[in-house]
């Protein structure tokens, strides 16, 4: 009798766990046809070959502005962008900490724009940076650091508790991608081929205090230490995005910090001509982010620096990597082609114009 | 720490886990520590208030006992020497002393409750008078109401009165008394337990009983279903209607009234289900507080089935003592001489009823709407009692029997009557409440409901579907429960059906519960009392 009870109990727990798992998979946002940047982090963990020379960590300034395929094709550098929308510095730190459990790159490139935020910002962006991580101590620590007061840590461990109320928003997308997702990015690079020339930006407002916050510095120190402990070169990078405005005072602080810590700091805004960027053709949103053409130019520029500064080997002769990256490049060019076709047909890219495509449907 | 917080669920898992791991003799001590930890989360200062109540009640309980013993010893020692009158005089002297100690305990503890809960109400009323005479207004004081103070104060006062009456002796172990007062599942919203009901199972050593545990867990789940799926979902519409009386009058008052009835029932009974369920998981028996109150056929019956422990508390500690106290007997006597036997006999009942309902009203909240609500309840009860013979004649004359149709009519009538009275609770303002009640008759336009207005109350179609299904489940549950425990009935079903029900209940809370970001985390309504 007792044995029967125990077996029934165990079966009940197993059934509940299985159902909870299935419901969680169903109810979590898929980020396949809308807000696709939400799918980026999970893609890194799905990547089979986690062996990269360079790892980028940061926000849209890295995942929209640099192309690992170009770095491979031009310099034989293998790289991955661990990027997510409004990735804040604590997200970057814990993502890097977690990634180092899988691989040890030669160089880490950190996008310094997030230094401007010293406090958690928006739950939606926390989710995009953290939900994609598998359960680990780093994930829990990241959630603890990133949470807003109204958030609960347990919802990062069991996201079903966060997304339970999506039951009445479920769409075909949720069922279609319940168990398997499409690849959205190319080693973390989110491609867009459309063009919107840069216009004028609002005049940079004066700030009461230009100093980066203590928390930002604390995590930057942690990133530096993490890299040093793992014998990794760290590069601080300001990407060639014209907006949000990168203040001179911020630039000076980064220069000081890089000097003090013997780091390479690259502010690509100082090299726009060297890169060859034309903001009439190389941006898809008027200068905030680069399009494919711009990202490839920026990648050629950055790749050259990385190669010379850190003596990164050209690995294009490695047969295994060659085959692997050919496959990646094929998918890359296929998407490029598809996007141009879409542009021709609709005048815009469907995935990035939810409203317009909904209206047209 | 709210019952609906993740923190509480974690806390509960730890307490229950430890409870069955540690040696049984430490179980009650663990519960005591847990209760204080639980209460600590509501603020350090709250711990101070509850401790003062526990300590004062403990020592006065012992004092009452020692006076009793002193009397016993004195009478025993002087058995042969004391005359009857001497004995009587001595007993009277001790009684007077005991009465003084009891009074001290009551005044002290009810005084704390009164000062914290009612000072600002008193100031507001004094200020209204001052304004009339153009005098300077008094400033309000900033007291934080300790969580569950009304519940634990009443529970403690019930204990000391019972000790005074000699119903049972005082608890000699202050830790055990502290546990009785602070037992965490019932600390913040009751039920208001009696010491002789609860103490035995509270201090007893409990081995793990899978049936008890499973039944308790099922009850906890059922409580969460009511609270999270129904109460916390419908509250959005209730607040939208009641916070905007200028926009929502007429038919919307009726909608708000019915919605609030659903919310209050699901919220309060859900909270009590969680309390009783947790206690059962620990092997402890806590008194029921509700017996399907919305199936009541009269308001008197309703109050016998709603918040039972509060009703019996008022009956035992206010109504009965007040009905038979000396001034009341004098009143009865003089009324008999003046108004005749019938009214004279009822006079103490009228006064005691009004006193009880006044107290019930003010216990619920320190504002006039609650007082008026309480008095109206008392008024309706007295009127219906007085008209009882008339109803009986009417029923006899028109052959109104105990048919299903008539019973249904009585149930609906009582539900609507109680819901109407609760308008005072919804709007929290006497004037607005009466105005809104009136608008149900003067501005009633049912068509308003069918112009999409229901979807502007903060609930969408899927919310209404969930609520409808939830309410159907509630009603079905209550109907089935009339012939015995639902859990017993489920337990004899085939395992596959049984487990399917449990799993469905669990996931309906997880999926359809109104919790987390996007939903306001709602405190249980009765936590505020």
HADDOCK unambig.tbl for C-alpha pairs under 7 A between the chains (distance, minus, plus):
assign (segid A and resid 16 and name CA) (segid B and resid 503 and name CA) 6.85 0.50 0.50
assign (segid A and resid 150 and name CA) (segid B and resid 517 and name CA) 6.94 0.50 0.50
assign (segid A and resid 161 and name CA) (segid B and resid 510 and name CA) 6.94 0.50 0.50
assign (segid A and resid 162 and name CA) (segid B and resid 516 and name CA) 6.45 0.50 0.50
assign (segid A and resid 164 and name CA) (segid B and resid 510 and name CA) 6.65 0.50 0.50
assign (segid A and resid 164 and name CA) (segid B and resid 511 and name CA) 4.70 0.50 0.50
assign (segid A and resid 165 and name CA) (segid B and resid 511 and name CA) 6.22 0.50 0.50
assign (segid A and resid 165 and name CA) (segid B and resid 512 and name CA) 6.59 0.50 0.50
assign (segid A and resid 168 and name CA) (segid B and resid 462 and name CA) 6.77 0.50 0.50
